[in-house]
Amino acid sequence: MKTFKRESMTMVAVKGPRFSLPPRFAVRRQPIAFLLSVVMVVNIASMPMKAYLTEPLPSFRAPPPDERFANYSAFNAATLAANRAYYNALTIPNGTTYFSDDHRGAQVVRHAINLTNHRAMDRSECVSSFVLGFPGLIYYLPHQMDMVCALAAANAPNAADWDGRGSCFHSRFCSVEIGHVCVWLDAGDAVHGDPEAPQKLTLSFAFTSERFFLWLWIKLVYRCGITLLVVHRMWARYYAHCVALERTLVSRGHRPGLDEAHRYDLLLGDPTAIILLDPTIAFAFVVDMWMSTSSVGIAVLRATQNSDTAILLLTFIYLSRTVWFAYCALGLTSSFLKRCRLEHAFAEVDPTMLAVAVAIYGPLVSWLSGNVGFLALLYQWTFACLAPPTLVAEQNELAPGCAMYTLLIGSLPLCYGFIAPRFYCGFQGKSQTPRTLADYSSQRYNSVKSRLVFGFLEKLQKSSQQLLRGPETNLGGTVYAVFESNPRYKNCPTISMRSADVFVFCYRDDEVVQKIRLSLLSSLDCNASDPALAIRVRKSASPLFVSAIAPLQKGWEIQRPSKPSIWCI
């Protein structure tokens, strides 16, 4: 790192080419804002690696080959017997409803069924009154449903008569076997350590995943590649320009004619939205999710149990990666809106609020799928609909259900974006004070996360009242006035870019004399091909170090600086 000193002030900059002009002004990155900006980058870049909170890392030793069976009957008998021997009251600790066998790659969920006051019921009542909440319910094939519904229909069933009943089936994704499932009943309450209880049964669901030696390494390399791509895009599209901005301020200031009593504070923004708008990265993250279909299925299975808090927490973190389904949907919708010139029909989504919503919505959908009757039956149908009729009891096909799960997550921000403008128009019918350019330049016209950061700084710093509220001479934010005048000017009408803005506080003799809000010029569509909307370019260069947007009597004009910059005010 290089350190430039001027009196008592220090400016830190990233190594790079020497300045064409000698340093004149001190520039400081606000440390908390900078730290939070980096944390957001690390959060996005590490998203692929979060998978290994629950997924196995690749091994240098290939697993032994799976046992081959002559037919399904042999597979079913041998696999069911092996699962019953591996997972029972003697091998799993008392009180454990969820058990992970890392050695065999199996996940086991158990449920105790009390038959003491059991009332016989027909098939029409079975789902709504008996099986909801059973482990792995959404994955049951007709054979497993027949078994549990036959138990529901039995009059005064004896637990001993049902001991050992069960079956297994192959689990496939796009015709590739990714594991197998076994569902069986044991007499007694093995969950709570009472295997001799005469009126209780233990229902066990075990999913054993295939461990593809080479595939695990391919996924690791792919995820490392995504991480490096994210870091590169963040640097090339944001932080490199922040460094260039610092260099400009150090050598030239924000405008000509400044004396050396001036100094600057930089509050960097959150560049997450830049990555979300990148269709390559969004699609790569979606592919990454479905490269681990078995792990997603395990996470959904885990989300249906609530006895182990630690496992639930890891599951929620893992399922938070499904937010990329929503981000990818927003990217595709943005392209559609721009092509059809329907930018006005969609309300921008705050990326932070979307991440929070999906973190709640994703696990909630997973839980509801096993605890709401029509959802459970719908998932069962999607997982069985592509299986050959002659193999409907032997295997499932997860691809349709995975597609439905993706659409359920992806539709969340789309529902908000298309519905919100209708409510907004209703509120607009009432008298409302129009925003001014000063309102758009304020740090309070920002994303929820950025407002929280500024609020935190306001309480933390002694000079925060002056720092955050700023002087009367504020610049910037004009691009949002342009968007307000006509949504056609938005380059991406689905995701808010406000959080990426950089705030520059100009000091003279330790007093704030000007606050400048810098927005990314890439967020603006100048509509050059539409004469009625085209933003006029002034021929003379801007006296500032960034592009300046100004209103005309009709329309807008932009004045570019002598040295190209991605920033505008």
Secondary structure, DSSP 4 states (H G I P E B T S, - for coil): -EEEEETTEEEEE-S-SPPSS---SEEEE-HHHHHHHHHHHHHHHTTGGGGGGTSPPP-SSPPPPPPP-SSHHHHHHHHHHHHHHHSSTTTS-TT-SEEEETTTTEEEEEEEEE-TT-----HHHHIIIIITT-TTGGG--HHHHHHHHHHHH-SS--HHHHTT-EEEEEEEETTEEEEEEEEEEEESBTTTTBTT-TTEEEEEEEEEE---HHHHHHHHHHHHHHHHHHHHHHIIIIIHHHHHHHHHHHHH-SSTT--TTEEEEEE---THHHHHT-HHHHHHHHHHHHTTHHHHHHHHHHHT--S-HHHHHHHHHHHGGGHHHHHHHHHHHHHHHHHHT-GGG---B-HHHHHHHHHHHHHHHHHHHHHSHHHHHHHHHHHHTTS-GGGTTTEEE-HHHHHHHHHHHHHHHHHHHHHHHHHHHHHHTS--PPP-HHHHHSTTSS-HHHHHHHHHHHHH-TTHHHHHH--S-EEE-HHHHHHHH-GGGBS-SSB--GGG-EEEEEEETTEEEEEEEEEEGGGB---TT-TTTPPEEEEEEESSSSBEEEE-SSSEEEEEESS--SEE-
